[in-house]
Amino acid sequence: MKDKAILIETLFEKVESYIKTTLELYRLKAIDKMTDVFATIASSLVIAVIIALFFILLSIGLALYLGELLGASYYGFFALAGIYGIVAIIISINRKAWLEARINDFLIKQIFKEKDNVQH
């Protein structure tokens, strides 16, 4: 009877250890996924900032050029602002289809993608 009690106690200890290990594994997998998503977002933000700076400088140059064609430099800035305003209205009207769905899909793919170097 004493052997059965020791056996049951050992079994409970192993089950407890298994549960703790499994919970730790899930916690580490969640941390791994979060860091993957964060790293992807951070690198995308760096690229977006560089692209934004490029377009800002391009816009200034284009506005100055348009201003020269129109007779006053500020006319070029007004013309370019009007173009950007129209683009902003079009994007805001279609933001759900163009932006929100793509961002959701991107995040879901990042969360559920499998790592190539993970061995099961």
Residue frames relative to the residue before (quaternion, step in Angstrom):
aa qw qx qy qz dx dy dz
M 1.0000 0.0000 0.0000 0.0000 0.00 0.00 0.00
K 0.6384 0.5311 -0.3184 0.4571 3.52 1.07 -0.81
D 0.6231 0.5421 -0.3312 0.4563 3.59 1.09 -0.72
K 0.6404 0.5179 -0.3228 0.4663 3.56 1.03 -0.78
A 0.6408 0.5234 -0.3206 0.4611 3.58 1.00 -0.82
I 0.6546 0.4924 -0.3062 0.4850 3.58 0.99 -0.84
L 0.6371 0.5335 -0.3167 0.4573 3.58 1.03 -0.83
I 0.6678 0.4847 -0.2950 0.4818 3.58 0.95 -0.90
E 0.6379 0.5229 -0.3204 0.4658 3.59 1.00 -0.81
T 0.6475 0.5038 -0.3062 0.4828 3.59 0.99 -0.82
L 0.6352 0.5266 -0.3220 0.4643 3.57 1.01 -0.82
F 0.6575 0.4974 -0.3087 0.4743 3.61 0.93 -0.85
E 0.6375 0.5209 -0.3278 0.4636 3.59 1.00 -0.76
K 0.6649 0.4912 -0.3028 0.4743 3.57 0.98 -0.82
V 0.6349 0.5096 -0.3310 0.4772 3.60 1.00 -0.76
E 0.6457 0.5123 -0.3168 0.4693 3.57 0.96 -0.83
S 0.6533 0.5041 -0.3028 0.4769 3.57 0.96 -0.84
Y 0.6384 0.5260 -0.3174 0.4637 3.58 1.01 -0.83
I 0.6604 0.5032 -0.3066 0.4655 3.58 0.92 -0.89
K 0.6545 0.5038 -0.3137 0.4684 3.60 0.94 -0.86
T 0.6622 0.5002 -0.3047 0.4673 3.57 0.96 -0.85
T 0.6486 0.5156 -0.3130 0.4642 3.57 0.98 -0.83
L 0.6531 0.5012 -0.3101 0.4754 3.59 0.95 -0.84
E 0.6455 0.5088 -0.3168 0.4733 3.58 0.98 -0.80
L 0.6292 0.5321 -0.3272 0.4625 3.58 1.04 -0.79
Y 0.6689 0.4869 -0.2981 0.4760 3.61 0.90 -0.89
R 0.6292 0.5267 -0.3320 0.4653 3.59 1.03 -0.76
L 0.6810 0.4817 -0.2874 0.4708 3.58 0.93 -0.89
K 0.6288 0.5154 -0.3365 0.4751 3.59 1.05 -0.69
A 0.6419 0.5151 -0.3244 0.4662 3.60 1.00 -0.78
I 0.6398 0.5083 -0.3206 0.4791 3.58 0.99 -0.81
D 0.6381 0.5300 -0.3237 0.4551 3.59 0.97 -0.84
K 0.6654 0.4917 -0.3038 0.4724 3.59 0.92 -0.86
M 0.6575 0.5086 -0.3190 0.4551 3.58 0.92 -0.86
T 0.6685 0.4853 -0.3147 0.4674 3.59 0.93 -0.78
D 0.6073 0.5392 -0.3519 0.4654 3.60 1.08 -0.64
V 0.6719 0.4849 -0.2947 0.4761 3.57 0.88 -0.95
F 0.6596 0.5076 -0.3108 0.4590 3.59 0.92 -0.88
A 0.6617 0.5024 -0.3150 0.4588 3.60 0.91 -0.86
T 0.6493 0.5078 -0.3172 0.4689 3.58 0.98 -0.79
I 0.6645 0.4897 -0.3034 0.4760 3.57 0.94 -0.87
A 0.6597 0.5128 -0.3180 0.4480 3.60 0.91 -0.86
S 0.6762 0.4702 -0.3038 0.4789 3.59 0.91 -0.84
S 0.6278 0.5225 -0.3347 0.4699 3.59 1.06 -0.66
L 0.6380 0.5220 -0.3283 0.4612 3.58 1.04 -0.71
V 0.6206 0.5300 -0.3431 0.4651 3.59 1.01 -0.75
I 0.6632 0.4907 -0.2975 0.4805 3.56 0.93 -0.90
A 0.6478 0.5218 -0.3185 0.4545 3.59 0.98 -0.84
V 0.6393 0.5143 -0.3319 0.4654 3.61 0.98 -0.74
I 0.6486 0.5078 -0.3178 0.4696 3.59 0.95 -0.84
I 0.6580 0.4929 -0.3038 0.4815 3.58 0.94 -0.86
A 0.6372 0.5258 -0.3285 0.4578 3.60 1.01 -0.80
L 0.6460 0.5065 -0.3238 0.4704 3.59 0.95 -0.81
F 0.6174 0.5411 -0.3360 0.4617 3.57 1.02 -0.79
F 0.7112 0.4504 -0.2672 0.4690 3.59 0.83 -0.97
I 0.5962 0.5462 -0.3752 0.4532 3.61 1.07 -0.55
L 0.6853 0.4666 -0.2872 0.4798 3.56 0.87 -0.93
L 0.6264 0.5260 -0.3275 0.4729 3.57 1.04 -0.75
S 0.6522 0.5181 -0.3063 0.4609 3.58 0.99 -0.84
I 0.6390 0.5125 -0.3337 0.4665 3.58 0.96 -0.80
G 0.6606 0.5027 -0.3052 0.4666 3.55 0.93 -0.87
L 0.6667 0.4960 -0.2985 0.4695 3.57 0.93 -0.88
A 0.6443 0.5148 -0.3229 0.4643 3.59 0.99 -0.81
L 0.6555 0.4961 -0.3196 0.4712 3.59 0.95 -0.79
Y 0.6424 0.5158 -0.3178 0.4694 3.57 1.02 -0.78
L 0.6615 0.4879 -0.3046 0.4812 3.59 0.92 -0.90
G 0.6309 0.5368 -0.3298 0.4529 3.56 1.03 -0.75
E 0.6350 0.5155 -0.3261 0.4740 3.56 1.05 -0.74
L 0.6612 0.4984 -0.3017 0.4727 3.59 1.01 -0.79
L 0.7315 0.4366 -0.2293 0.4708 3.59 1.01 -0.83
G 0.6316 -0.5844 0.3221 0.3948 3.60 1.21 -0.14
A 0.7840 0.0816 -0.0650 0.6119 3.63 1.19 -0.38
S 0.5536 -0.6563 0.3911 0.3315 3.56 -0.88 0.93
Y 0.6578 0.5166 -0.3355 0.4334 3.60 0.97 -0.70
Y 0.5436 0.5940 -0.4118 0.4268 3.64 1.15 -0.35
G 0.6355 0.5364 -0.3231 0.4518 3.55 1.02 -0.76
F 0.6556 0.4989 -0.3067 0.4768 3.58 1.02 -0.80
F 0.6373 0.5135 -0.3276 0.4722 3.59 1.04 -0.76
A 0.6508 0.5178 -0.3166 0.4561 3.59 0.94 -0.87
L 0.6842 0.4758 -0.2873 0.4722 3.58 0.89 -0.92
A 0.6199 0.5307 -0.3397 0.4677 3.59 1.05 -0.71
G 0.6355 0.5241 -0.3254 0.4643 3.58 1.03 -0.75
I 0.6372 0.5139 -0.3219 0.4756 3.57 0.98 -0.83
Y 0.6761 0.4850 -0.2951 0.4697 3.59 0.91 -0.93
G 0.6105 0.5527 -0.3434 0.4516 3.59 1.09 -0.65
I 0.6501 0.5050 -0.3050 0.4789 3.56 0.98 -0.87
V 0.6465 0.5096 -0.3112 0.4749 3.58 0.97 -0.88
A 0.6489 0.5217 -0.3171 0.4542 3.61 0.97 -0.84
I 0.6407 0.5126 -0.3231 0.4715 3.59 0.99 -0.78
I 0.6565 0.5064 -0.3127 0.4635 3.59 0.92 -0.89
I 0.6715 0.4889 -0.3017 0.4680 3.59 0.92 -0.88
S 0.6691 0.4989 -0.3189 0.4491 3.61 0.91 -0.82
I 0.6218 0.5290 -0.3454 0.4629 3.59 1.08 -0.62
N 0.7899 0.3033 -0.1391 0.5145 3.58 0.97 -0.88
R 0.3092 0.8073 -0.4740 0.1673 3.62 1.19 0.27
K 0.6172 0.5515 -0.3654 0.4259 3.61 0.98 -0.68
A 0.7203 0.4338 -0.2537 0.4781 3.57 0.83 -0.95
W 0.7511 0.4257 -0.2247 0.4518 3.58 0.91 -0.88
L 0.8158 0.2861 -0.1305 0.4855 3.59 0.83 -0.93
E 0.7268 0.4653 -0.2789 0.4214 3.57 0.58 -1.12
A 0.6589 0.5000 -0.3183 0.4632 3.60 0.92 -0.83
R 0.6675 0.4971 -0.3070 0.4617 3.60 0.95 -0.81
I 0.6457 0.5035 -0.3256 0.4727 3.58 0.99 -0.76
N 0.6386 0.5153 -0.3227 0.4717 3.59 0.97 -0.82
D 0.6632 0.4990 -0.3078 0.4652 3.58 0.88 -0.90
F 0.6349 0.5364 -0.3251 0.4511 3.58 0.98 -0.85
L 0.6894 0.4809 -0.2885 0.4585 3.59 0.84 -0.98
I 0.6483 0.5108 -0.3219 0.4638 3.58 0.96 -0.81
K 0.6491 0.5074 -0.3186 0.4688 3.60 0.96 -0.82
Q 0.6535 0.5115 -0.3165 0.4595 3.58 0.98 -0.80
I 0.6775 0.4968 -0.3005 0.4515 3.57 0.94 -0.84
F 0.7943 0.3434 -0.1668 0.4727 3.58 0.88 -0.91
K 0.4710 0.6672 -0.4686 0.3367 3.61 1.17 0.07
E 0.3961 -0.6971 0.5520 0.2290 3.51 -1.17 0.68
K 0.4301 -0.6714 0.5320 0.2850 3.53 -1.07 0.71
D 0.5090 -0.6660 0.4606 0.2920 3.55 -1.06 0.81
N 0.7478 0.4313 -0.2237 0.4524 3.57 1.01 -0.79
V 0.5112 0.6289 -0.4311 0.3966 3.61 1.24 0.11
Q 0.1925 -0.7695 0.6003 0.1024 3.53 -0.91 0.97
H 0.2843 -0.7752 0.5436 0.1510 3.56 -0.88 0.97
